[in-house]
């Protein structure tokens, strides 16, 4: 009888660990919103708006169109099929990801940027060097590289 209960407890603990891993992976910043953030930051900092961004981690170009101004952002991610839009003042932007339904705060300072993705409550920061953009995603504990 005791052996049966021990086995059940062990199974419950294994299932709880699996559920925690699923939740942890679900709450990580998704690749396309992260690439869109890099695109927006890169466009604002370089004052050049390309038609796509190359995501090194996904190994592909993501086509993005729209309008990015110092006080207004409205872009369309053709890969994910959704808009990201919002307003900004003095380098501080409040954006909304219409596809995933969450807010993104973005602050630009010089060649660097930082912010929070409300879908994960996770901070990110990055910088631009020429056509290369690097984002450190604290939730993933990883750097992600992009080219515009």
Rosetta blueprint (number, residue, H / E / L):
1 X L
2 X H
3 X H
4 X H
5 X H
6 X H
7 X H
8 X H
9 X H
10 X H
11 X H
12 X H
13 X H
14 X H
15 X H
16 X H
17 X H
18 X H
19 X H
20 X H
21 X H
22 X H
23 X H
24 X H
25 X H
26 X H
27 X L
28 X L
29 X L
30 X L
31 X H
32 X H
33 X H
34 X H
35 X H
36 X H
37 X H
38 X H
39 X H
40 X H
41 X H
42 X H
43 X H
44 X H
45 X H
46 X H
47 X L
48 X L
49 X L
50 X L
51 X L
52 X E
53 X E
54 X E
55 X E
56 X L
57 X L
58 X L
59 X L
60 X E
61 X E
62 X E
63 X E
64 X E
65 X E
66 X E
67 X E
68 X E
69 X L
70 X L
71 X L
72 X E
73 X E
74 X E
75 X E
76 X E
77 X E
78 X L
79 X L
80 X L
81 X L
82 X E
83 X E
84 X E
85 X E
86 X E
87 X E
88 X E
89 X E
90 X L
91 X L
92 X E
93 X E
94 X E
95 X E
96 X E
97 X E
98 X L
99 X L
100 X L
101 X L
102 X E
103 X E
104 X E
105 X E
106 X E
107 X E
108 X E
109 X E
110 X L
111 X L
112 X E
113 X E
114 X E
115 X E
116 X E
117 X E
118 X L
119 X L
120 X L
121 X L
122 X E
123 X E
124 X E
125 X E
126 X E
127 X E
128 X E
129 X E
130 X L
131 X L
132 X E
133 X E
134 X E
135 X E
136 X E
137 X E
138 X L
139 X L
140 X L
141 X L
142 X E
143 X E
144 X E
145 X E
146 X E
147 X E
148 X L
